[in-house]
Amino acid sequence: MRHSVLKHLSVLCLTLCLITGFVLPVWAASPEPVYESTVLFTHDTHDHFLPMPDDAGGEYGGYTRLATLLNQERAKHPDALTLDGGDFSMGSLFQTIYTSHAPELQALGAMGYDVTTLGNHEFDYRAAGLADMLNAAVDSGAPLPAIVQANYKPPEADTESWEAWEQYGIQDYIIIERGGINYGIFGLMGEEADSNAPMSGMEFEPIVDAAKRTVAAIQAELADSSNPTFIICLSHSGTNSKGKGEDYELAKQVDGIDLIISGHTHTTLEEPIQVNDTFIVSAGEYTSYLGSITISWTNDGEKTLTEYQLIPVDETVPDDPSMVQMVKTFQPLVESEYLDQYGMKFDQVLATTDFAFTPISQFGTEQREDTLGNLIADSYIYAVQQAEGDDYIPVDFAVVASGVIRGSFAAGEITVSDAFNVSSLGSGADGTPGYPLISVWITGKELKDAFEVDASVTPLMSAAQLYGAGMTWTWNPNRIIFNKVTDCAQVLPDGTTVPLEDDKLYRVVTGLYSGQMLGTVNDQSFGILTITPKDADGNEVTDFEDHIIHNPDGTEVKEWYALASYLDSMGTVDTRYSAPEGRKTAAPSWNPIQLLRGLNLVGALVLLFFLILLLLIIFIIYRVATRSRRRSRRRGGRSGYRPYRG
């Protein structure tokens, strides 16, 4: 009996041990809960309310179609966030009512965007223009996205801007609870983006410093929450073609950011970039794509990319009726508040072209003459002639930079809207949309340096590529940097060419922004190249707005209007613009004479450096070889070897 009781107790203990042995390890190894986050995103949409023709004869982009895709994706992912990485303005005629009606923010609100940030182009109408836009957005009473901006803010003395920012509710970051997850979302402006907004008037804090500060603030605010936290940065900083750049460095240097929506550089990332525990994504410009990313993640930082899509916004996507109606509401306002002063209508046909110009997706990607650049430069001269009439002073050189050209022309009809899209950036001293033309004077020697900017800087920064009228230049891409231009000349109205005179002043016409950038060449090239814009008397220009070209009625001659009026004067685009004319020519050569002829001081110093380096290498090789021979002789002597002498 006693033996039976002991036996039963033993069995019971063994059973308990087995149960405990199985249960405890399972409990101890219980995995972290896995969460899932979906983010729909865009950036650099640039006022693209309407579709545009693409390279293949179809269409791309447009808020009218983007809205349809957003609704479809939200149906699949009800808890998805919809975010934008900045530069939602400046790119079409709708920007002309930016300060009075804020159509961009109204459109983002109507499409259900949760949060956006400010890009450099939101400051094209300067701090006051942005303040007016923010006030107009609030006054509209329409649904609006939140705006976050952590490192780019008005100075304390700019009370007008601060009042508008506070009325709208712009903050460093925002917390959104969705699907049981706390999302901390903050915005940044990159260093290069800041340099592209020279008249913003904002104070800049380095993005890494601002990100560390803001991530810490988000984490502190959510420390007591029972919900998991996912931190997203809307960064208007960007990545380059190699996947590196400011946002790559941001992810590398700042812990705690789960996702970066990377704007500014108009990059299209076919796959996300992962840096440590941070994903970086980009969906291209002009609403070409709707980005969608789904990430599975745990609180300990482990992440798995579940799905990543760049969904084309093309002609296969139907228009959203409500967005079409919004366009119909804004178009008459564009005409009455802006175009009427030019005697033009939104869809008015200016000209027809039997050939297509370089698509904007390809424009400026190769270092060469381009007929669209030629057309724009020629339009500047035409517009100045019309504005000055009998008082016209001949323009020696009209120039436009690749970075300010934002659209192109397909074969067929060219409308006022199309012309505006090509030269849509900025505003003038009058505060109205569009950069105005300016007139300055530079010497022949400085013109050669301008051509050198085109030849030497373009491979490093495509936005610096120049297209001109009135001058011709040739460069050898194989020569030393800042020594690539081998020939240049002035082209007279009759087509003949004459050499440039180093000390002579030449009249140059360009856009306000491009003129300001020419004035920075001295600093950017560390004084190697020198371009100092002057007035007709040779005095240095200190305020480019004093040199804006005006029409007889006192209005500014805008870049876009120069192009529109030139097209209108032709009716049918001249066939001369169907092919290059030899205005700028690459002449690659490895001929030593061609490589070394006419080097400037910098080129001579670079050449001297390499010659010294070459001699040093030869000397080292000689010393090593000589020492080896001596050692061999000494070893030979010790071994008793004597050469056979017959």
BELKA-V255609 format. One record per pair of residues at least 4 apart in sequence whose C-alpha atoms are under 7 Angstrom apart, sorted by the first residue. I is the first residue (numbers start at 0). J is the second residue. Records with the same first field share a line. If there is no record, write none. Layout:
I->J ; J
This chain:
0->4
1->5
2->6
3->7
4->8
5->9
6->10
7->11
8->12
9->13
10->14
11->15
12->16
13->17
14->18
15->19
16->20
17->21
18->22
19->23
20->24
21->25
22->26
23->27
24->28
25->29
31->297
32->297
33->295 ; 296 ; 297
34->295 ; 296 ; 297
35->293 ; 294 ; 295 ; 296
36->79 ; 293 ; 294 ; 295
37->76 ; 79 ; 80 ; 292 ; 293 ; 294
38->79 ; 80 ; 81 ; 291 ; 292 ; 293
39->79 ; 80 ; 81 ; 82 ; 289 ; 290 ; 291 ; 292
40->81 ; 82 ; 83 ; 289 ; 290 ; 291
41->82 ; 83 ; 84 ; 282 ; 286 ; 289 ; 290
42->83 ; 84 ; 85 ; 86 ; 87 ; 262 ; 284
43->84 ; 85 ; 86 ; 87 ; 262 ; 263 ; 265 ; 284 ; 285
44->86 ; 87 ; 284 ; 285 ; 286
45->86 ; 87 ; 88 ; 89 ; 90 ; 285
46->87 ; 88 ; 89 ; 90 ; 91 ; 93 ; 94 ; 103
47->61 ; 62 ; 90 ; 91 ; 285 ; 286
48->61 ; 62 ; 63
49->60 ; 61 ; 62 ; 63
50->58 ; 59 ; 60 ; 61
51->58 ; 59 ; 60
52->56 ; 57 ; 58 ; 59
53->57 ; 58 ; 59
54->358
57->314
58->313 ; 314
59->287 ; 312 ; 313 ; 314
60->64 ; 65 ; 285 ; 286 ; 287 ; 312 ; 313
61->65 ; 286
62->66 ; 322
63->318 ; 319 ; 322 ; 323
64->68 ; 312 ; 316 ; 317 ; 318 ; 319
65->69 ; 312
66->70 ; 110 ; 319
67->71 ; 317 ; 318 ; 319
68->72
69->73
70->74
71->75
72->76
73->77 ; 79
78->177 ; 178
80->113
81->112 ; 113
82->112 ; 113 ; 114 ; 115
83->114 ; 115 ; 116
84->115 ; 116 ; 233 ; 234 ; 235 ; 260 ; 261 ; 262
85->115 ; 116 ; 117 ; 118 ; 235 ; 262
86->117 ; 118 ; 119 ; 120 ; 121
87->103
88->94 ; 103 ; 120 ; 121
89->94 ; 120 ; 423 ; 424
90->94 ; 420 ; 423 ; 424
91->419 ; 420 ; 423
92->333 ; 416 ; 419
93->102 ; 333
95->333 ; 337 ; 432
96->100 ; 101 ; 333
97->101 ; 102 ; 132
98->128 ; 129 ; 131 ; 132 ; 135
99->131 ; 132 ; 135
100->132 ; 135 ; 136
101->105 ; 132 ; 135 ; 136
102->106
103->107
104->108 ; 136 ; 143 ; 144
105->109 ; 136 ; 141 ; 142 ; 143
106->110
107->111 ; 112 ; 143 ; 144
108->112 ; 142 ; 143 ; 144
109->142
112->144
113->144 ; 145
114->144 ; 145 ; 146
115->144 ; 145 ; 146 ; 147
116->146 ; 147 ; 148 ; 186 ; 233
117->121 ; 148
118->188 ; 235
119->192 ; 193 ; 195 ; 196
121->129
122->126 ; 129 ; 196 ; 199
123->196 ; 425 ; 426
124->128 ; 129 ; 425 ; 426 ; 430
125->129 ; 198 ; 199
126->130 ; 160 ; 199 ; 200
127->131 ; 160
128->132
129->133
130->134 ; 160 ; 163
131->135
132->136
133->137 ; 163 ; 167
134->138 ; 163
135->139
137->167
146->169 ; 170
147->169 ; 170 ; 171 ; 172 ; 173 ; 185 ; 186
148->169 ; 170 ; 171 ; 185 ; 186 ; 187
149->171 ; 172 ; 185 ; 186 ; 187 ; 209
150->187 ; 188 ; 203 ; 204 ; 206 ; 209
151->188 ; 201 ; 202 ; 203 ; 204
152->201 ; 202 ; 203
153->157 ; 160 ; 161 ; 200 ; 201 ; 202
154->201 ; 202
157->161
158->162
159->163
160->164
161->165
162->166
163->167
164->168 ; 169
165->169
171->185 ; 186
172->183 ; 184 ; 185 ; 186
173->183 ; 184 ; 185
174->181 ; 182 ; 183 ; 184
175->181 ; 182 ; 183
176->180 ; 181 ; 182
177->181
179->226
180->226 ; 227 ; 228
181->226 ; 227 ; 228 ; 229
182->228 ; 229 ; 230
183->217 ; 229 ; 230 ; 231
184->230 ; 231 ; 232
185->231 ; 232 ; 233
186->232 ; 233 ; 234
187->206 ; 233 ; 234 ; 235
188->192 ; 193 ; 234 ; 235 ; 236
189->193 ; 206 ; 235 ; 236
190->194
191->195
192->196 ; 236 ; 263
204->209
205->209
206->210
207->211 ; 249 ; 253
208->212
209->213
210->214 ; 253
211->215 ; 253
212->216
213->217
214->218 ; 255
215->219
216->220
217->221
218->222
227->298
229->257
230->256 ; 257 ; 258
231->256 ; 257 ; 258 ; 259
232->256 ; 258 ; 259 ; 260
233->259 ; 260 ; 261
234->259 ; 260 ; 261 ; 262
235->261 ; 262 ; 263
236->245 ; 246 ; 261 ; 262 ; 263
237->244 ; 245 ; 246 ; 261 ; 262 ; 263 ; 264
238->242 ; 243 ; 244 ; 245 ; 246 ; 247 ; 264 ; 266
239->243 ; 244
243->247
244->248
245->249
246->250 ; 261
247->251
248->252
249->253
250->274 ; 277
251->274 ; 275
256->277
257->276 ; 277 ; 278
258->277 ; 278 ; 279
259->278 ; 279 ; 280
260->279 ; 280 ; 281
261->279 ; 280 ; 281
262->281
265->283 ; 284
266->281 ; 282 ; 283
267->281 ; 282 ; 283
268->280 ; 281 ; 282
271->278 ; 279 ; 280
272->278 ; 279 ; 280
273->277 ; 278 ; 279
274->278
276->300
282->288 ; 289 ; 290 ; 309
283->287 ; 288
286->312
287->311 ; 312
288->309 ; 310 ; 311 ; 312
289->309 ; 310 ; 311 ; 312
290->308 ; 309 ; 310
291->307 ; 308 ; 309
292->306 ; 307 ; 308
293->304 ; 305 ; 306 ; 307
294->302 ; 303 ; 304 ; 305
295->302 ; 303 ; 304 ; 305
296->300 ; 301 ; 302 ; 303
297->301 ; 302
312->316
318->323
319->323
320->324
321->325
322->326
323->327
324->328
325->329
326->330
329->333
330->334
331->335
332->336
333->337 ; 338
334->338 ; 339 ; 344 ; 345
335->339
338->342 ; 343 ; 344
339->343
343->347
344->415
345->415 ; 416
346->414 ; 415 ; 416
347->414 ; 415
348->412 ; 413 ; 414 ; 415
349->413 ; 414 ; 415 ; 563 ; 566 ; 567 ; 570
350->412 ; 413 ; 566 ; 567 ; 569 ; 570 ; 571 ; 572
351->411 ; 412 ; 413 ; 570 ; 571 ; 572
352->410 ; 411 ; 412 ; 571 ; 572
353->410 ; 411
354->410 ; 577
355->408 ; 409 ; 410
356->370 ; 371 ; 407 ; 408 ; 409
357->361 ; 362 ; 371 ; 407
358->362 ; 407
359->405 ; 406 ; 407
363->401 ; 461
364->461
366->457
367->583 ; 584
368->466 ; 579 ; 582 ; 583
369->373 ; 579
370->374 ; 576 ; 577 ; 578 ; 579
371->375
372->376 ; 399 ; 466
373->377 ; 466 ; 467 ; 468
374->378 ; 576
375->379 ; 562
376->380 ; 397 ; 398 ; 399 ; 466 ; 467 ; 468
377->381 ; 468
378->382 ; 561 ; 562 ; 565
379->383 ; 397 ; 561
380->384 ; 394 ; 397
381->385 ; 565
382->386 ; 561
383->387
384->388 ; 391
386->549 ; 550 ; 551
387->391
394->506 ; 507 ; 508
395->469 ; 505 ; 506 ; 507
396->467 ; 468 ; 469 ; 470 ; 506 ; 507 ; 508
397->467 ; 468 ; 469 ; 507 ; 508 ; 509
398->465 ; 466 ; 467 ; 468 ; 508 ; 509
399->465 ; 466 ; 467 ; 509
400->462 ; 463 ; 464 ; 465 ; 466 ; 513
401->462 ; 463 ; 464 ; 465
402->462 ; 463
403->422 ; 424
404->421 ; 422
405->420 ; 421 ; 422
406->420 ; 421
407->421
408->413
413->417
414->418
415->419 ; 563
416->420
417->421
418->559 ; 562 ; 563
419->423 ; 559
422->558 ; 559
423->433 ; 559
424->433 ; 434
425->432 ; 433 ; 434
426->430 ; 431 ; 432 ; 433 ; 434
427->431 ; 432 ; 433 ; 434 ; 435
428->544
433->557 ; 558 ; 559
434->510 ; 511 ; 512 ; 557 ; 558
435->510 ; 511 ; 547 ; 555 ; 556 ; 557 ; 558
436->508 ; 509 ; 510 ; 511 ; 547 ; 548 ; 556 ; 557 ; 558
437->508 ; 509 ; 510 ; 511 ; 546 ; 547 ; 548
438->506 ; 507 ; 508 ; 509 ; 546 ; 547 ; 548
439->506 ; 507 ; 508 ; 532 ; 533 ; 534 ; 546
440->504 ; 505 ; 506 ; 507 ; 532 ; 533 ; 534 ; 535
441->445 ; 446 ; 504 ; 505 ; 506 ; 531 ; 532 ; 533
442->446 ; 501 ; 502 ; 503 ; 504 ; 505
443->447 ; 499 ; 500 ; 501 ; 502 ; 503 ; 504 ; 505
444->448 ; 501 ; 502
445->449 ; 529 ; 530
446->450
447->451
448->452 ; 528 ; 529 ; 530
449->453
450->454 ; 472 ; 484
451->455 ; 481 ; 483 ; 484
452->456
453->457 ; 463 ; 464 ; 465
454->474 ; 483 ; 484
455->480 ; 481 ; 483
456->460 ; 463
457->461 ; 463 ; 464
469->489 ; 490 ; 491
470->488 ; 489 ; 490 ; 582
471->487 ; 488 ; 489 ; 490 ; 582 ; 583
472->486 ; 487 ; 488 ; 582 ; 583 ; 584
473->484 ; 485 ; 486 ; 487 ; 583 ; 584 ; 585 ; 586
474->483 ; 484 ; 485 ; 486 ; 584 ; 585 ; 586
475->483 ; 484 ; 485 ; 585 ; 586 ; 587 ; 588
476->483 ; 585 ; 587
477->587 ; 588 ; 589
478->482 ; 483 ; 594
479->483 ; 602
482->598 ; 599 ; 602
488->496 ; 497 ; 498 ; 499
489->496 ; 497 ; 498 ; 499
490->494 ; 495 ; 496 ; 497
491->495 ; 496
509->513 ; 514
510->514 ; 558
511->515 ; 543
512->516
513->517
514->518
515->519
516->520
517->530
518->530 ; 531 ; 532
519->523
520->524 ; 528 ; 529 ; 530
521->525 ; 526 ; 528 ; 529 ; 530
522->526
524->528
531->539
532->539 ; 540
533->537 ; 538 ; 539 ; 540
534->538 ; 539 ; 540
547->555
548->555 ; 556
549->553 ; 554 ; 555 ; 556
550->554 ; 555 ; 556
556->560 ; 561
557->561
558->562
559->563
560->564
561->565
562->566
563->567
564->568
565->569
566->570 ; 572
588->593
589->594
590->594
591->595
592->596
598->602 ; 603
599->603
600->604
601->605
602->606
603->607
604->608
605->609
606->610
607->611
608->612
609->613
610->614
611->615
612->616
613->617
614->618
615->619
616->620
617->621
618->622
619->623
620->624
621->625
622->626
623->627
624->628
625->629
626->630
627->631
628->632
629->633
630->634
631->635
632->636
633->637
634->638
635->639 ; 640
636->640
